[in-house]
Amino acid sequence: MNVKDKTILITGGAGGLGSVMAEKLGKNGAKVFILDLMEDKGREVTQALKDKGIEAWFCKVDVTSEEDWKSAIDYAVEQTGRVDVLVNNAGINIRKPVEEMSIDEWVTMMKVNTGSTFLGTKYAIPVMRRQGGGAIINTSSVCGLIGHKFTPEAYTASKGAVTMLTKAIASRYAKDGIRCNSIHPSTVDTPFVRKNLEDPVFRSQRLGEVPLGRLATSEDVANAVLYLASEEASFINGVALPVDGGVTCY
Ligand SMILES: NC(=O)c1ccc[n+]([C@@H]2O[C@H](COP(=O)([O-])OP(=O)(O)OC[C@H]3O[C@@H](n4cnc5c(N)ncnc54)[C@H](O)[C@@H]3O)[C@@H](O)[C@H]2O)c1
């Protein structure tokens, strides 16, 4: 897959999925920017990428801050002259069912999972348009496609909004050469769910729903991102791509 010399920004790049995406894209020749709130971890991940010969930068970014987005996009343009791909991947999950969740918690989920995707897209588009195109990849979830009964409703709603934001952006900005697609992983063993996966009931629920009979890996998800970022996907636009072993088939 050809992503050589593309400038790629990954939010949540210090996390379980984001760091593996960064390495996969970097090993395929991309220049990667790790955008994350966790500074120590972000710098550690960035240094590990550099040690592997990957061109990498870290930006401390709160993805809910408009100012942080402006600075991160400016920084990437300053360093490499471009923003070819934006991966809106940072996310959180406050694990409470709707009847136990406060409105403040709901708003936080929406801000981090959906508002961040809106803001990143808002500030990447003018740069992409100026340079003649680009690609945006949004990490949604299987919960952005189905009403997943084991998952908090606020998370499902936030990821469902990401699914439709993706399609709306794909149809409006295709004329500027900008593609926008979403990926929809099922459960992956990352810090996001690691604690929950220690609970045998949670683990067997998550395993039991996968027709292919195993959890997703970060590599599975990174492979999908590599494809959507690549030249080979140049006619793929507005797709909601499950990376779920078949969870959303039934
Ligand atoms: N792990 C799974 O099972 C799974 C399944 C489907 C979808 N997802 C989605 O994949 C994405 C990545 O999840 P992960 O498993 O790597 O989780 P993770 O917890 O390992 O990583 C998430 C990263 O996002 C960062 N982040 C959180 N809030 C932020 C903010 N306000 N500003 C900047 N960075 C912030 C965190 O610091 C962390 O590095 C999330 O959007 C999640 O919803 C995960």
The ligand as an SDF file (V2000), in Angstrom:
LIG
                    3D

 44 48  0  0  0  0  0  0  0  0999 V2000
  -10.2680   -0.9300   21.9350 N   0  0  0  0  0  0  0  0  0  0  0  0
  -11.4620   -1.2590   21.4450 C   0  0  0  0  0  0  0  0  0  0  0  0
  -12.0120   -2.3130   21.7510 O   0  0  0  0  0  0  0  0  0  0  0  0
  -12.1520   -0.3430   20.4680 C   0  0  0  0  0  0  0  0  0  0  0  0
  -13.1960   -0.8770   19.6840 C   0  0  0  0  0  0  0  0  0  0  0  0
  -13.8560   -0.0370   18.7860 C   0  0  0  0  0  0  0  0  0  0  0  0
  -13.4740    1.2840   18.6780 C   0  0  0  0  0  0  0  0  0  0  0  0
  -12.4610    1.7670   19.4820 N   0  0  0  0  0  0  0  0  0  0  0  0
  -12.1150    3.1690   19.3040 C   0  0  0  0  0  0  0  0  0  0  0  0
  -10.7600    3.2320   18.9150 O   0  0  0  0  0  0  0  0  0  0  0  0
  -10.2000    4.4770   19.3220 C   0  0  0  0  0  0  0  0  0  0  0  0
   -8.8610    4.2350   20.0000 C   0  0  0  0  0  0  0  0  0  0  0  0
   -9.0920    3.4160   21.1210 O   0  0  0  0  0  0  0  0  0  0  0  0
   -7.9370    2.5860   21.8480 P   0  0  0  0  0  0  0  0  0  0  0  0
   -8.4570    1.2260   22.0450 O   0  0  0  0  0  0  0  0  0  0  0  0
   -6.6270    2.7870   21.2040 O   0  0  0  0  0  0  0  0  0  0  0  0
   -7.9790    3.3180   23.2610 O   0  0  0  0  0  0  0  0  0  0  0  0
   -6.7790    3.8500   24.1890 P   0  0  0  0  0  0  0  0  0  0  0  0
   -7.4390    4.2350   25.4600 O   0  0  0  0  0  0  0  0  0  0  0  0
   -5.6540    2.8770   24.2060 O   0  0  0  0  0  0  0  0  0  0  0  0
   -6.2950    5.1590   23.4070 O   0  0  0  0  0  0  0  0  0  0  0  0
   -7.0760    6.3050   23.3160 C   0  0  0  0  0  0  0  0  0  0  0  0
   -6.1470    7.4940   23.2180 C   0  0  0  0  0  0  0  0  0  0  0  0
   -6.9310    8.6820   23.0670 O   0  0  0  0  0  0  0  0  0  0  0  0
   -6.3290    9.6800   23.8690 C   0  0  0  0  0  0  0  0  0  0  0  0
   -7.3140   10.7070   24.2200 N   0  0  0  0  0  0  0  0  0  0  0  0
   -8.4420   10.5580   24.9740 C   0  0  0  0  0  0  0  0  0  0  0  0
   -9.0430   11.7410   25.1320 N   0  0  0  0  0  0  0  0  0  0  0  0
   -8.2910   12.6640   24.4700 C   0  0  0  0  0  0  0  0  0  0  0  0
   -8.3750   14.0580   24.2780 C   0  0  0  0  0  0  0  0  0  0  0  0
   -9.3830   14.7750   24.8190 N   0  0  0  0  0  0  0  0  0  0  0  0
   -7.4300   14.6600   23.5470 N   0  0  0  0  0  0  0  0  0  0  0  0
   -6.4040   13.9760   23.0060 C   0  0  0  0  0  0  0  0  0  0  0  0
   -6.2590   12.6370   23.1640 N   0  0  0  0  0  0  0  0  0  0  0  0
   -7.1790   12.0070   23.9010 C   0  0  0  0  0  0  0  0  0  0  0  0
   -5.8160    8.9480   25.0900 C   0  0  0  0  0  0  0  0  0  0  0  0
   -4.8130    9.6950   25.7830 O   0  0  0  0  0  0  0  0  0  0  0  0
   -5.2820    7.6700   24.4800 C   0  0  0  0  0  0  0  0  0  0  0  0
   -3.9150    7.7700   24.1120 O   0  0  0  0  0  0  0  0  0  0  0  0
  -11.2560    5.1540   20.1970 C   0  0  0  0  0  0  0  0  0  0  0  0
  -11.9500    6.1160   19.4350 O   0  0  0  0  0  0  0  0  0  0  0  0
  -12.2030    4.0170   20.5570 C   0  0  0  0  0  0  0  0  0  0  0  0
  -13.5080    4.4730   20.7810 O   0  0  0  0  0  0  0  0  0  0  0  0
  -11.7970    0.9840   20.3570 C   0  0  0  0  0  0  0  0  0  0  0  0
  1  2  1  0
  2  3  2  0
  2  4  1  0
  4  5  1  0
  4 44  2  0
  5  6  2  0
  6  7  1  0
  7  8  2  0
  8  9  1  0
  8 44  1  0
  9 10  1  0
  9 42  1  0
 10 11  1  0
 11 12  1  0
 11 40  1  0
 12 13  1  0
 13 14  1  0
 14 15  2  0
 14 16  1  0
 14 17  1  0
 17 18  1  0
 18 19  2  0
 18 20  1  0
 18 21  1  0
 21 22  1  0
 22 23  1  0
 23 24  1  0
 23 38  1  0
 24 25  1  0
 25 26  1  0
 25 36  1  0
 26 27  1  0
 26 35  1  0
 27 28  2  0
 28 29  1  0
 29 30  1  0
 29 35  2  0
 30 31  1  0
 30 32  2  0
 32 33  1  0
 33 34  2  0
 34 35  1  0
 36 37  1  0
 36 38  1  0
 38 39  1  0
 40 41  1  0
 40 42  1  0
 42 43  1  0
M  CHG  2   8   1  16  -1
M  END
$$$$
